[in-house]
């Protein structure tokens, strides 16, 4: 039987005829498992992925991979022993660092995805073609995650948001009932690590999920800015009384005709450089002339008396 046909048979058997699981367990371990809901990248882009396998992201992943993802349930790394961040390099989390799955590490925002609700209850369906004991650790990328860049360990919290140990295998799948974080919006990656205790292997998978955008938060942030706009516009238009009187004050200082009362003599008395101007200049000139006349008259009278 060709390898592709064998894996298709295993996938169908895991979904439809779980009674055959004891027979597989007795044979050699060639396949194991991966999430189907929310669908993981390796399952979506495998020959069993259906319409998802024909998406632009999966076609690009196959081209980068150089081979189809026939062994969708065999993405495992041996002897990790919980040292995931040391063994699996940044940018290669979805492939587990395995060259045979490198197409899954493409940084794209159009991977086949599953819609999620923040804070809701989730039952992950993790199909297993061979049962194992072990612990599932589930991580969700941090708020503000950018899918246009390669997935790194820094995109994930230090601790998983859910941990499930030795769940029951029912109808060919483990069902992991967890509660999603409530502070996510937009596109994220649900990263699942399955560390076996019955084998030395650890399995890795990326499931792309989409939460509703936080539109209400954006609108509330825009409202304060809209309230301040009218205030900023009205402030420059406000004018006070002193501002209107400035032209009159400047004319009075410069001695222009606008600052003088009607009927005043505008003829300069002391020449162009004389500081005195306005109505006070004629009064001063007249008084000085009178003083000169009186002084001259008194001096003439004294001389006449002496003669």
C-alpha positions in Angstrom: 0.0 0.0 0.0 1.5 3.4 -0.9 2.4 5.7 2.0 -0.2 8.4 1.0 -3.0 5.8 0.9 -1.9 4.4 4.2 -2.2 7.8 6.0 -5.5 8.5 4.4 -6.8 5.2 5.7 -5.4 6.0 9.1 -7.1 9.5 9.1 -10.5 8.0 8.1 -10.2 5.3 10.7 -9.4 7.8 13.4 -12.6 9.8 12.6 -15.0 7.0 11.8 -13.9 3.6 13.3 -12.2 4.2 16.7 -12.7 0.5 17.5 -9.6 -0.3 15.4 -7.4 1.7 17.8 -6.4 -1.3 19.9 -5.2 -3.1 16.8 -3.0 0.0 15.8 -1.6 0.2 19.3 -0.4 -3.4 19.0 1.6 -2.6 15.8 4.6 -0.4 15.2 4.2 3.3 16.1 4.2 5.2 12.8 1.6 8.0 13.4 0.2 9.8 16.3 -2.0 12.9 16.2 -2.7 16.6 15.5 -5.5 19.2 16.2 -8.4 19.2 13.8 -10.6 21.7 15.6 -9.5 24.4 15.6 -7.8 23.0 12.6 -4.0 23.0 12.6 -1.9 24.1 9.7 -0.5 20.7 9.1 -4.0 19.1 8.9 -5.5 22.0 6.8 -2.7 21.7 4.2 -2.5 17.9 4.2 -4.1 15.8 1.5 -7.0 15.4 3.9 -7.5 19.1 4.3 -10.2 19.4 1.6 -10.9 22.9 0.3 -8.4 24.3 2.8 -5.5 22.5 1.1 -6.2 24.6 -2.0 -5.9 28.0 -0.3 -3.1 30.4 -1.2 -1.4 29.9 2.2 -1.3 26.1 1.8 -0.1 26.2 -1.8 2.7 28.5 -0.6 3.5 26.1 2.2 3.7 23.1 -0.1 6.0 25.0 -2.5 8.3 26.0 0.4 8.1 22.5 1.8 9.0 20.8 -1.4 6.7 17.8 -0.5 3.1 17.3 0.6 2.2 17.1 4.3 1.2 13.4 4.0 2.4 12.6 7.6 0.1 15.2 9.1 0.1 13.4 12.5 3.8 12.8 12.9 5.1 16.3 13.7 7.2 15.3 16.7 10.6 15.9 18.2 12.3 13.3 20.4 14.0 13.8 23.8 12.9 17.4 24.4 11.9 16.7 28.0 10.1 20.1 28.5 13.0 22.1 27.1 10.8 23.4 24.2 12.3 27.0 24.2 15.8 25.6 24.1 15.3 22.9 21.4 12.8 24.6 19.0 14.3 27.7 17.4 12.5 31.1 17.0 10.6 31.3 13.7 10.3 27.5 13.5 7.7 26.8 16.2 5.0 25.5 13.8 7.4 23.0 12.2 9.0 22.1 15.5 12.3 22.8 13.7 11.8 19.8 11.4 12.9 20.4 7.8 10.1 18.1 6.6 7.5 20.6 7.8 9.3 24.0 7.2 6.5 25.2 5.0 4.3 25.6 8.1 6.6 28.4 9.4 5.7 30.9 6.6 4.7 34.3 8.1 1.3 34.9 6.6 -2.0 36.4 7.7 -4.2 34.2 5.4 -3.7 30.7 6.9 -7.0 28.7 7.2 -8.4 29.8 10.5 -11.2 29.2 13.0 -13.3 31.9 14.5 -13.1 32.2 18.3 -14.8 34.2 21.1 -12.7 35.9 23.8 -13.3 34.3 27.2 -15.4 31.5 25.8 -15.2 27.8 26.5 -13.3 25.8 23.9 -13.2 22.1 23.3 -10.2 21.3 21.2 -10.5 18.1 19.1 -7.0 16.5 18.9 -7.2 13.5 16.6 -4.9 10.7 17.6 -4.1 7.7 15.4 -2.2 6.0 18.2 -3.0 6.6 21.9 -0.4 8.1 24.3 -0.4 9.4 27.8 1.0 12.8 28.4 0.3 16.5 29.0 -1.1 19.1 26.6 0.0 22.7 27.1 -1.9 25.4 25.2 -0.6 28.9 24.5 -2.2 31.8 22.8 -0.1 34.6 21.2 0.0 37.8 23.2 -2.3 40.8 22.6 -1.0 42.8 19.7 0.5 39.8 17.9 1.5 40.6 14.3 1.0 37.6 12.0 3.1 39.2 9.3 6.3 38.2 11.2 7.7 34.8 12.0 6.3 33.2 15.2 8.8 33.4 18.0 8.7 32.3 21.6 8.5 36.0 22.7 5.1 36.1 21.0 3.8 33.6 23.5 3.3 34.0 27.3 5.7 32.3 29.6 3.0 30.1 31.0 0.2 28.3 29.1 -3.3 29.4 29.6 -4.4 25.8 29.9 -2.9 22.4 30.8 -4.6 19.1 30.4 -3.0 15.8 31.5 -4.0 12.3 30.3 -7.3 13.1 28.8 -9.5 10.2 27.6 -9.3 9.1 24.0 -12.9 9.0 22.7 -13.9 8.2 19.1 -10.4 8.6 17.9 -9.7 12.0 19.5 -8.7 13.7 22.7 -11.1 16.5 23.7 -9.5 19.3 25.6 -12.0 21.5 27.4 -10.5 24.9 28.3 -11.4 28.5 28.7 -9.9 31.1 26.3 -8.3 34.3 27.5 -10.7 37.3 27.3 -8.3 40.0 26.2 -7.6 38.9 22.6 -8.9 40.5 19.3 -8.0 39.9 15.7 -5.8 37.1 14.3 -3.8 34.9 16.7 -2.1 31.5 16.9 -3.2 28.8 19.3 0.1 26.8 19.9 -0.3 23.3 21.4 2.5 21.3 22.9 1.8 17.6 23.6 4.6 16.1 25.8 4.2 12.4 25.9 4.9 10.4 29.1 4.6 7.0 27.4 7.2 8.0 24.7 10.2 10.4 24.7 8.4 12.5 22.0 6.9 15.9 22.0 4.4 17.1 19.4 3.9 20.7 18.2 1.1 22.3 16.3 -0.2 25.8 15.2 -3.9 26.5 14.8 -4.8 29.9 13.4 -7.7 31.5 15.1 -9.5 34.9 14.7 -11.3 36.9 17.4 -13.6 39.8 16.7 -12.0 43.2 16.4 -12.3 45.5 19.4 -14.4 48.2 17.6 -16.0 49.5 20.8 -12.6 50.3 22.4 -11.5 52.2 19.3 -14.7 54.3 19.3 -14.3 55.2 23.0 -10.8 56.3 22.4 -11.9 58.6 19.5 -14.6 60.4 21.5 -12.4 62.5 23.7 -10.5 63.8 20.6 -13.8 64.9 19.0 -14.9 66.8 22.1 -11.7 68.9 22.2 -11.8 69.9 18.5 -14.6 72.6 18.8 -12.7 74.2 21.8 -9.5 74.4 19.8 -11.4 76.1 16.9 -13.2 78.7 19.0 -10.2 79.9 21.0 -8.5 81.8 18.1 -11.8 83.5 17.1 -12.4 85.1 20.5 -11.4 88.8 20.5 -11.3 91.2 23.4 -11.8 95.0 23.7 -8.1 96.0 24.1 -7.2 94.4 20.8 -9.5 96.8 18.9 -8.0 99.9 20.6 -4.4 99.2 19.5 -4.6 101.1 16.2 -5.8 104.3 18.0 -3.1 104.0 20.6 -0.4 103.6 18.0 -1.7 106.7 16.1 -1.5 108.8 19.2 2.1 107.8 19.9 3.1 108.6 16.3 1.4 112.0 16.3 -0.7 111.2 13.2 -3.7 113.3 12.3 -6.1 110.6 13.5 -4.9 111.2 17.1 -5.4 115.0 17.1 -8.7 116.9 17.9 -10.3 118.8 15.1 -9.2 122.5 14.9 -5.7 122.1 16.2 -2.8 123.9 14.6 -0.8 121.4 12.7 2.1 123.8 11.8 5.3 122.6 13.5 6.7 125.2 15.9 10.1 123.7 16.7 11.0 122.2 13.3 10.9 118.6 12.3 13.1 117.4 15.2 11.1 119.1 17.9 9.7 116.6 20.4 6.7 118.8 21.3 3.6 118.4 19.3 -0.1 118.7 19.6 -2.1 121.4 21.4 0.4 122.1 24.2 3.1 123.5 21.8 1.3 126.9 21.0 0.6 127.6 24.6 4.3 127.2 25.6 5.4 129.4 22.7 3.0 132.2 23.6 4.0 132.3 27.2 7.7 132.6 26.3 7.0 135.6 24.0 5.1 137.4 26.8 8.0 137.0 29.2 10.4 138.5 26.7 8.2 141.5 26.1 7.8 142.3 29.8 11.6 141.9 30.4 12.4 144.2 27.5 9.9 146.9 28.5 11.3 147.0 32.1 14.8 147.4 30.9 13.8 150.3 28.6 12.0 152.0 31.4 15.1 151.9 33.7 17.3 153.4 31.0 14.9 156.3 30.4 14.8 157.2 34.1 18.6 157.3 34.3 18.7 159.8 31.4 
